Amino acid sequence: MRFEISKVLDAIEGRVSTDPSLARAVVDLAEVIRYQDLDGGRPASLLRLGMVIDALARELEEDSIPVYAVVHRALLSDADLTSNERMVVRRWADDGLVEVLDNPGDRMLEVADLLGLPVLTRVRADGLRGRYPWLVEQAGRVLAPVPGAGGPVFIAHVGGGHTPVAGDRSPAGVKLLSRQWRCAEPGCALFGGGGGGGAFADLSRVVERSPAGQPPPTLRGGAPTCPRHGTRLGDGGPRPRSAVLAVRVGGLIRRRFVLTEDQPAVVGRAPDQAGGIVLGQWLNDEARRWISRSHVRFELRVGEVIVTDVSTNGSGIRPGGSMAEADRVPLAPQQSRVLAEGDMVELYPGVQIGRPDELPAGAPYTPTSVMAEAPTMAMRLPR
């Protein structure tokens, strides 16, 4: 049982991120873990975050969806969680996967406003802070996870629109995310060395956080401030250019990934390169035989996405997303091409890579669940 719960917590860990390019919604972890009516279990359970993430994936018909989680500092020692759950949350905090704060409710709304993300909360929109008018004006920006027949579903606090809806980043968010920031506190996981400075430093993944993946600072008196340490941030210069791409397999977006000029990405069946995008788990037998271990490499050069075929069998370009066979442009092994707006790279029929908003919609099956490894007794869904 303990091993199974550890496996599902590891799966949930892969869906929490403070990267503004990847997060799809904002949640208050201290609130979500106490949605006892989702499973009829103990007063607080970290598994409920996984249930809400699965519900978000079903709503958006997209796999591997990360959420931006803010965490009240008291949760790190909350006796309603198991010792293993507390250790996991602390590790997430030390790795910069979540934000640890004294007032997560205010920060949750600030992040949603800065990044243009929906908020998943049961706090009614009319009870939220009035400085963010979109909370009550735009349906789909504040949604409540509630019990449903097959797991949590979302209901809108106001108006219609039961699907989470993203908006534009606020002008302040655009400005803040154009710069990179540095925190004076040693080991700051959000604006420093990327982990290793917390109570569970020996368990942290001590890696340098890419400046392109930094979360937005909080604003205090108009000054960019570290939300965790409360210290004013130093300006580290322009934020590196970045581009977000997505892999679509069988009609479903399976994963998004970020390119920077310092961080190219290799996509294939099972690439050996660090940070490679692995597709094997989503491919049928024929696709596995056709798609090479390392099939295509994406690079960002002077703001342009360059795709190079590094496979044995070659690829194709779908200009403007056209699925007409006459429009398909072959991409031979070792050939490169600029990925123009609307273009898709096709590794095999039904396996495409492109900019997320430009990939065709429509999913013929349910996204992979992070709760697949959850013990049955921990999933007493209401009937």
C-alpha positions in Angstrom: 0.0 0.0 0.0 2.7 2.5 1.0 4.6 1.7 -2.2 1.5 2.3 -4.4 0.8 5.6 -2.7 4.5 6.6 -3.3 4.1 5.8 -7.0 1.0 7.9 -7.4 2.6 10.8 -5.5 5.6 10.6 -7.9 3.1 10.8 -10.8 1.4 13.8 -9.2 4.8 15.4 -8.8 5.3 15.4 -12.5 2.1 17.6 -12.8 3.1 20.5 -10.5 5.1 23.3 -11.9 5.8 27.0 -11.3 6.9 27.4 -14.9 4.6 30.1 -16.4 4.9 28.6 -19.9 3.5 25.2 -18.8 1.1 25.7 -16.0 -2.6 25.5 -17.0 -4.4 26.5 -13.8 -3.7 27.8 -10.2 -4.7 25.9 -7.1 -4.3 26.4 -3.3 -2.9 23.1 -2.2 -4.0 23.6 1.4 -7.6 23.9 0.2 -7.6 21.1 -2.4 -6.3 18.4 0.0 -9.3 19.0 2.3 -12.0 18.3 -0.3 -13.0 15.3 1.7 -16.2 14.7 -0.3 -14.1 13.8 -3.4 -13.2 10.4 -1.9 -14.8 10.1 1.5 -11.4 9.5 3.1 -9.3 11.1 5.8 -9.5 14.8 6.5 -6.5 15.7 4.4 -4.9 13.8 1.5 -2.4 14.8 -1.1 -4.0 12.3 -3.5 -6.9 14.7 -4.0 -4.6 17.0 -5.9 -4.1 14.2 -8.3 -7.9 13.8 -8.6 -8.3 17.5 -9.5 -5.5 17.3 -12.0 -7.1 14.4 -13.7 -10.4 16.3 -13.8 -8.6 19.2 -15.5 -7.0 16.9 -18.0 -10.5 15.5 -18.9 -12.0 19.0 -19.2 -9.2 20.2 -21.5 -8.7 16.9 -23.3 -5.0 17.1 -22.8 -2.5 14.9 -21.1 0.3 15.7 -18.7 -1.2 19.0 -17.6 0.8 20.9 -14.9 -0.9 23.1 -12.3 0.6 26.0 -10.4 0.2 25.2 -6.7 0.6 27.7 -3.9 1.1 26.2 -0.4 0.5 27.7 3.0 3.6 27.3 5.1 1.7 25.5 7.9 1.0 22.6 5.5 4.7 21.6 5.8 3.9 20.4 9.4 0.2 19.6 9.1 -0.6 16.6 11.3 -3.6 15.6 9.1 -1.1 14.6 6.4 1.0 11.5 6.7 4.7 11.9 7.4 5.4 10.8 3.8 3.0 13.4 2.4 4.6 16.1 4.5 8.0 15.0 3.2 6.8 15.1 -0.4 5.4 18.7 0.0 8.6 19.8 1.5 10.6 18.3 -1.3 8.3 20.1 -3.8 9.0 23.3 -2.0 12.7 22.8 -2.0 12.7 22.0 -5.7 10.7 25.1 -6.6 7.8 23.0 -7.9 5.3 24.8 -5.6 5.3 28.2 -3.8 5.4 28.2 0.0 3.7 31.3 1.4 2.0 32.9 4.4 -1.0 34.1 2.4 -1.6 31.7 -0.5 -5.1 33.0 -1.3 -3.8 36.4 -2.3 -0.9 35.0 -4.2 -3.1 32.5 -6.0 -5.2 35.3 -7.4 -2.1 37.4 -8.2 -0.5 34.5 -10.2 -3.8 33.9 -12.1 -4.0 37.5 -13.0 -0.3 37.9 -14.0 -0.3 34.7 -16.1 -3.9 34.7 -17.3 -4.7 31.3 -15.8 -8.0 30.0 -14.4 -8.3 29.4 -10.7 -9.6 26.1 -9.3 -11.2 26.8 -6.0 -14.5 26.5 -4.0 -14.2 30.0 -2.6 -17.0 31.9 -4.3 -16.0 34.5 -6.8 -17.9 37.2 -4.9 -15.8 36.4 -1.8 -12.5 36.8 -3.6 -10.4 40.0 -3.7 -12.1 42.8 -5.7 -8.8 44.0 -7.3 -9.1 41.3 -10.0 -12.4 42.1 -11.8 -12.0 39.3 -14.3 -12.8 36.9 -11.4 -16.5 37.9 -11.6 -16.7 39.1 -15.1 -15.3 36.1 -17.1 -17.1 32.7 -16.9 -14.6 29.9 -16.8 -11.9 31.8 -14.9 -12.9 30.6 -11.4 -14.2 27.0 -11.2 -15.0 24.8 -8.3 -13.9 21.1 -8.3 -16.9 19.1 -7.0 -17.7 15.3 -6.8 -19.0 13.7 -10.0 -20.0 10.2 -11.2 -16.5 9.3 -12.4 -14.4 11.7 -10.3 -14.3 15.5 -9.8 -15.9 17.8 -12.2 -15.9 21.6 -12.5 -18.8 24.0 -12.0 -18.6 27.7 -12.7 -19.0 30.2 -9.9 -20.6 32.7 -12.2 -22.2 32.5 -15.6 -21.8 29.5 -17.9 -18.6 28.1 -19.2 -17.8 25.0 -17.1 -14.4 24.5 -18.9 -11.4 26.3 -17.4 -10.6 29.3 -19.6 -7.2 31.0 -19.9 -7.0 34.7 -20.6 -4.3 37.1 -21.6 -1.5 37.9 -19.2 -1.9 41.2 -17.4 0.3 44.1 -18.5 2.2 43.7 -15.2 2.7 40.0 -15.9 4.0 40.7 -19.4 6.5 43.2 -17.9 7.6 41.0 -15.1 8.1 38.0 -17.4 10.2 39.9 -19.8 13.0 40.0 -17.1 14.9 37.4 -15.1 15.2 37.9 -11.3 17.6 37.0 -8.6 16.8 36.5 -4.9 19.5 37.4 -2.3 18.5 34.4 -0.1 20.9 31.5 -0.5 19.4 28.5 -2.2 16.2 30.2 -3.2 14.4 27.5 -5.3 12.3 30.1 -7.2 14.8 32.8 -8.1 18.1 31.3 -7.3 20.0 28.0 -7.7 17.0 25.8 -8.3 16.8 23.8 -5.1 19.0 22.4 -2.4 18.4 25.1 0.2 15.5 23.7 2.3 15.0 21.2 5.1 15.1 18.3 2.6 18.2 19.5 0.7 19.5 15.9 0.5 16.4 14.9 -1.4 16.2 18.0 -3.7 17.1 17.9 -7.3 19.9 20.5 -7.2 19.6 21.9 -10.7 19.9 25.4 -12.0 16.4 26.7 -12.9 16.2 28.1 -16.4 15.5 31.8 -16.3 12.8 31.2 -18.9 11.0 29.0 -16.4 11.0 31.4 -13.4 7.6 32.1 -11.9 6.4 35.7 -11.8 7.6 37.7 -8.8 5.0 39.1 -6.4 4.5 42.9 -6.3 4.9 44.7 -3.0 4.6 48.4 -3.2 5.2 48.1 -6.9 8.6 46.3 -6.4 9.3 42.8 -7.7 9.6 40.6 -4.5 10.4 37.0 -3.8 7.0 35.5 -2.6 8.7 32.9 -0.4 11.3 35.1 1.4 9.8 38.6 1.1 13.0 40.1 -0.1 13.2 42.5 -3.0 14.5 40.8 -6.2 17.5 42.0 -8.3 17.0 42.5 -12.0 19.1 39.8 -13.8 18.6 41.2 -17.3 16.2 40.2 -20.1 14.6 36.8 -19.8 15.8 34.4 -22.5 13.5 33.9 -25.5 11.4 30.8 -25.4 8.9 28.9 -27.4 6.3 26.3 -26.3 5.6 23.2 -28.4 3.3 20.3 -27.9 3.1 16.6 -29.0 -0.2 15.4 -30.3 -0.8 11.6 -30.5 -4.0 10.1 -31.8 -5.9 13.4 -31.5 -4.8 14.2 -27.9 -2.1 16.6 -26.8 0.1 14.4 -24.7 2.8 16.8 -23.5 4.0 20.4 -23.8 7.7 21.4 -23.7 9.7 24.6 -23.7 12.6 25.6 -26.0 15.2 28.2 -25.3 18.2 29.2 -27.2 20.3 27.3 -24.6 18.0 24.3 -24.3 17.1 22.4 -27.5 14.9 19.4 -27.3 15.0 16.0 -29.0 11.8 14.1 -29.6 11.5 10.4 -30.4 10.5 7.0 -29.3 13.0 7.0 -26.4 15.8 9.6 -26.9 19.0 9.2 -24.9 19.6 12.9 -24.6 19.0 14.7 -21.3 15.6 16.3 -21.3 14.5 14.3 -24.3 10.8 14.0 -25.0 9.8 10.3 -24.9 6.8 9.2 -27.0 7.0 5.4 -26.7 4.3 5.1 -24.1 1.7 6.6 -26.4 2.6 4.8 -29.7 1.1 1.7 -31.3 3.4 -1.0 -32.6 3.6 0.3 -36.1 4.5 3.8 -34.9 7.2 2.4 -32.6 8.8 0.6 -35.5 8.7 3.7 -37.7 9.7 6.4 -35.2 13.4 6.4 -34.3 14.7 6.6 -30.7 15.8 10.1 -31.5 13.6 11.3 -34.4 13.6 15.1 -34.6 15.6 17.9 -32.8 14.0 21.3 -32.1 16.2 24.5 -31.6 15.3 28.1 -31.0 17.6 30.5 -33.0 17.0 34.2 -32.9 13.4 33.6 -32.1 12.7 31.1 -34.8 12.0 27.4 -34.2 14.2 25.1 -36.3 13.4 21.5 -36.7 16.0 19.0 -37.9 15.2 15.4 -38.7 17.7 13.1 -37.0 15.9 9.8 -37.8 16.2 6.9 -40.1 12.9 7.1 -41.9 12.4 10.9 -42.2 9.4 13.1 -41.2 7.0 15.5 -42.8 5.9 19.1 -42.5 2.2 20.0 -42.6 2.3 23.7 -43.7 -0.4 25.7 -41.9 -1.6 22.5 -40.3 -3.1 21.2 -43.5 -3.8 17.4 -43.4 -4.2 17.1 -47.2 -1.6 14.6 -48.4 -0.8 16.8 -51.4 0.3 19.6 -49.0 2.7 17.5 -47.0 6.4 18.5 -47.4 8.9 15.7 -46.8 11.7 16.3 -44.3 14.5 13.9 -45.1 17.0 12.7 -42.5 19.5 15.4 -41.5 17.4 18.1 -43.2 16.4 21.2 -41.3 13.5 23.7 -41.8 12.1 26.7 -40.0 8.8 25.9 -38.4 6.5 28.7 -39.6 3.3 29.8 -37.8 0.7 27.0 -38.1 3.2 24.4 -39.3 3.1 20.9 -37.8 5.9 18.3 -37.9 4.5 14.8 -38.5 6.7 11.9 -37.4 4.1 9.3 -38.3 0.3 9.5 -39.2 -1.4 10.7 -36.0 1.8 11.8 -34.3 2.4 15.6 -34.7 4.4 18.3 -33.0 3.5 22.0 -33.2 2.5 25.1 -31.3 -0.2 24.1 -28.8 -2.8 26.6 -29.9 -2.4 25.6 -33.5 -2.8 21.8 -33.2 -6.2 20.4 -34.2 -8.5 19.7 -31.3 -10.5 16.5 -30.7 -9.6 13.6 -28.4 -10.8 10.0 -29.1 -10.0 8.7 -25.7 -9.5 9.7 -22.1 -6.1 11.2 -21.0 -3.8 9.1 -18.9 -4.6 9.4 -15.2 -2.1 10.3 -12.5 -4.2 8.2 -10.2 -3.8 5.0 -12.1 -1.5 3.6 -9.4 -3.7 4.7 -6.5 -4.8 1.9 -4.1 -8.5 1.1 -4.5 -9.3 1.6 -0.8 -8.0 5.2 -1.1 -10.4 6.0 -3.9 -13.9 5.7 -2.4 -15.6 7.9 -4.9 -19.2 9.0 -3.9 -22.0 7.2 -5.8 
